[in-house]
Amino acid sequence: MARKKKTRSTPHSRRAKPSDRTKRLICPDELKTNKPLFWSPGRGADVWAMFRAAANGDLQSLKRLLKKDPALVRGAWDYRTPIAFAVRENQLEAAAFLLERGSGPVNSGTPDTLLQIARDRG
């Protein structure tokens, strides 16, 4: 009897088209406004734009947002940061860009480190 070859399934986020990666995310109300955030650098809508750009690997948007406000590299919501979204979605260029701009290399906002998330994502 022949054994079936085990195949590693590709996570949904890797199969999705870049423009579709963030459609399943729900924007918190606080990140829908242009008001400054108390717990994070930047304004709500700009932090959300950073998350979306990082998850989609949109370097042009990341550069534009950071030119407007360099502190957005440290923007956060519920302890999650733009680099956490880039790593989660396997956006290597976006993650490297954010690291070069001063993003924290360890904390993901979850119990796992960014390195563990990267290992899990392959």
C-alpha positions in Angstrom: 0.0 0.0 0.0 1.5 3.3 -1.1 1.8 6.0 1.6 0.4 9.4 0.8 3.0 12.1 0.7 2.4 14.7 3.4 2.1 18.2 2.0 2.3 21.3 4.0 -0.7 23.4 3.6 -0.2 27.0 2.7 -1.8 29.5 5.2 -4.7 31.5 3.8 -2.7 34.7 4.1 -0.1 33.4 1.7 -2.6 32.4 -0.9 -4.5 35.7 -0.8 -3.7 38.4 -3.3 -1.8 41.3 -1.7 -4.8 43.6 -2.0 -7.0 41.0 -0.3 -4.8 40.3 2.7 -6.3 43.0 5.0 -9.9 42.8 3.8 -10.6 40.3 6.6 -9.4 42.6 9.3 -11.8 44.8 11.2 -10.7 48.3 12.0 -11.2 49.2 15.6 -13.3 52.4 16.1 -10.3 54.2 17.6 -8.3 53.7 14.5 -10.9 55.1 12.2 -10.3 58.7 13.4 -7.6 61.3 12.9 -7.4 61.9 16.6 -4.0 61.4 18.3 -3.9 58.1 20.3 -3.0 58.2 24.0 -1.2 54.8 24.1 0.6 55.0 20.8 2.5 57.5 18.5 0.4 58.8 15.7 -3.2 59.2 14.8 -5.7 56.4 14.6 -6.2 56.3 10.9 -2.4 56.5 10.3 -1.7 53.6 12.6 -4.4 51.5 10.8 -2.8 52.5 7.5 0.6 51.3 8.7 -0.9 47.9 9.7 -2.5 47.5 6.3 0.6 48.6 4.4 2.8 46.3 6.5 0.4 43.3 6.0 0.2 43.9 2.3 4.0 44.5 1.9 3.2 48.0 0.5 6.6 49.7 0.8 5.5 52.9 -0.9 2.7 53.4 1.6 5.0 52.6 4.5 7.6 55.1 3.2 4.9 57.8 2.7 3.4 57.3 6.2 6.8 57.3 7.9 7.9 60.4 6.0 4.8 62.1 7.4 5.4 60.8 11.0 8.5 58.6 11.7 7.2 57.6 15.1 4.5 55.5 13.4 7.1 52.7 13.2 6.3 52.3 16.9 2.5 52.6 16.5 0.5 50.0 18.2 -3.0 48.8 18.9 -3.7 46.1 21.5 0.1 45.7 21.7 0.4 44.8 18.0 2.7 46.8 15.9 3.2 47.2 12.1 6.1 44.8 12.0 4.0 42.1 13.7 1.5 42.4 10.7 4.4 42.2 8.2 5.9 39.1 9.9 2.5 37.5 10.2 1.8 37.9 6.5 5.3 36.9 5.5 6.2 40.3 4.1 10.0 40.1 4.3 10.8 43.4 2.6 8.3 45.3 4.7 9.6 43.7 7.9 13.2 44.5 6.9 12.2 48.1 6.1 10.5 48.5 9.4 13.5 47.1 11.3 15.8 49.6 9.5 13.5 52.4 10.6 13.6 51.4 14.3 10.8 48.9 14.8 11.3 46.6 17.8 12.7 43.2 16.6 11.1 40.9 19.3 7.7 41.9 20.6 4.7 40.8 18.5 1.9 41.8 20.8 1.1 38.1 21.3 2.7 35.4 23.5 4.9 34.4 20.6 8.0 36.4 19.5 8.3 37.7 16.0 11.0 35.0 15.4 8.6 32.3 16.4 5.8 33.7 14.2 8.3 33.8 11.3 9.3 30.2 11.9 5.7 29.1 12.1 4.9 30.9 8.8 7.9 29.2 7.1 
